Amino acid sequence: MSSSILSPATLNDFGKEHVTKGLARISDGIMVKGKGSYVEYLDGKKMLDFTCGIGVTNLGHSHPKVSRAAADQCMNIVHAQCSIAFHEPYLRLIERLLPVMPHPSLDSFFFWNSGSEAVEGAIKMARALTGRQNIVTMQGAYHGRTFGAMAVTKSKTVYSDSVAPLMPGVFSMPYPFWHQHRLPPSTPPSVLTEQCLYQLHLLLSQQTSPKDTAAIIIEPVLGEGGYVPAPKEFLAGLRAVCDQHGILLIVDEVQSGFGRTGKWFFIEESEVKPDILLMAKGLANGFPLSGIVSRKELTDKLAPGSMGGTYAGNAVSCAAACAVADAFHEENIMANVQARSQELFASLNALRDDQTLAQHILDVRGRGLMVAMEFASSEGPGAAFDPATPKGLTVKKGIASRVTKKCIEKGMLLLTTSVYEVVRFIPPLNISREDMKKGCDIFAESLREVVREG
């Protein structure tokens, strides 16, 4: 068989021919380099990245401290398999994470590769530790594409189309997101909380008995469901129900964790204790790593060998994650998140207050640098029954995707999210004031163009 090297001009077409169609992309071309808040493509174009690889490169691309730590580890040992022996970066990472856990009871760690795997492990642990089978998940939740994670994912049908039956024993309850209750965006959090907790009590009375319910799993900031932070009182209500019935509370901070919302973990805001905490994405700034954290009193009940994985807790990824944790402290990342968050919200709220745009904008929401803007639409799910559906507004379908496309054309990567018309902003946590302003200006210009086009 002869070998050949494809020219850069034909490599993109080669990818379109041979990479599975099941993988979607928001931009055309081949990304070849990233530094800080920017990525570069093979054709020379440079893009401001407000996606961070979907909330992964929280410290920007190719952070020198993180890359150096990974490179150094590669020269020591790359694959020190977790079922053979401890390796030092694994233990050093635990040493760094213990002080920043949202509750002191979280003291037992298992590292895996991806968020989906962390969810799978958490479900397995919950069933094993309680002797119960059922899992309660949230409407609008996203937890992954593997089978267990896919079963508790309720954000979009595309993730599970045509692959039923899914994992059994999964029950859904409403999330405190006004859309799900046919209420306006201005609805007080207390009202949404009462609605949801009432439905949870009905669920435990009508569909899954507490004695059969192993866990409730929740993203404290709904991700693929629309970037919706959960009210403190709702999270406290879930904790109370779990305590009453011996149900485990699994808090999925795969996207919202590691400084994304301005705290190490968003759950800190409510002071609610997770029984199992999940993390990934920003944990290692682009190196594949996830974590499942629980209480030693629980994990000591697991049979040795019940957890594991060939690449689980890879030494290079753990070394990178150690450097990430160090950089957070040394570079005062949280203060930058708070400052840039204020600037981002100010820019988005100014657009909402602009009379030429106001009728098109339903909501601006989020925490820290996990922020969303939702647009008005007459074609959303159940639009005829949704009080948020605008009356007499003429805007072409897909305003969110049209705005993000304009942003990409103007040099900024930006993503949509949810079944509604929502764009999400997930820039690097160490983004500069200048780059934040540049991104906000590109977005404002793109939005105005789309509105003018109708």
Secondary structure as GFF3:
##gff-version 3
##sequence-region A 1 454
A	DSSP	alpha_helix	8	18	.	.	.	ID=ss1
A	DSSP	beta_strand	31	35	.	.	.	ID=ss2
A	DSSP	beta_strand	38	41	.	.	.	ID=ss3
A	DSSP	beta_strand	46	49	.	.	.	ID=ss4
A	DSSP	alpha_helix	52	55	.	.	.	ID=ss5
A	DSSP	alpha_helix	64	74	.	.	.	ID=ss6
A	DSSP	alpha_helix	88	97	.	.	.	ID=ss7
A	DSSP	three_ten_helix	98	100	.	.	.	ID=ss8
A	DSSP	beta_strand	108	112	.	.	.	ID=ss9
A	DSSP	alpha_helix	115	130	.	.	.	ID=ss10
A	DSSP	beta_strand	134	138	.	.	.	ID=ss11
A	DSSP	alpha_helix	147	151	.	.	.	ID=ss12
A	DSSP	three_ten_helix	157	159	.	.	.	ID=ss13
A	DSSP	beta_strand	170	173	.	.	.	ID=ss14
A	DSSP	three_ten_helix	178	181	.	.	.	ID=ss15
A	DSSP	alpha_helix	189	206	.	.	.	ID=ss16
A	DSSP	three_ten_helix	210	212	.	.	.	ID=ss17
A	DSSP	beta_strand	213	218	.	.	.	ID=ss18
A	DSSP	beta_strand	221	222	.	.	.	ID=ss19
A	DSSP	beta_strand	228	229	.	.	.	ID=ss20
A	DSSP	alpha_helix	232	245	.	.	.	ID=ss21
A	DSSP	beta_strand	248	252	.	.	.	ID=ss22
A	DSSP	three_ten_helix	266	270	.	.	.	ID=ss23
A	DSSP	beta_strand	276	279	.	.	.	ID=ss24
A	DSSP	three_ten_helix	281	283	.	.	.	ID=ss25
A	DSSP	beta_strand	290	294	.	.	.	ID=ss26
A	DSSP	alpha_helix	296	299	.	.	.	ID=ss27
A	DSSP	alpha_helix	315	330	.	.	.	ID=ss28
A	DSSP	alpha_helix	333	353	.	.	.	ID=ss29
A	DSSP	three_ten_helix	358	360	.	.	.	ID=ss30
A	DSSP	beta_strand	361	367	.	.	.	ID=ss31
A	DSSP	beta_strand	370	375	.	.	.	ID=ss32
A	DSSP	three_ten_helix	383	385	.	.	.	ID=ss33
A	DSSP	alpha_helix	399	409	.	.	.	ID=ss34
A	DSSP	beta_strand	412	413	.	.	.	ID=ss35
A	DSSP	beta_strand	415	417	.	.	.	ID=ss36
A	DSSP	beta_strand	422	425	.	.	.	ID=ss37
A	DSSP	alpha_helix	433	453	.	.	.	ID=ss38
###
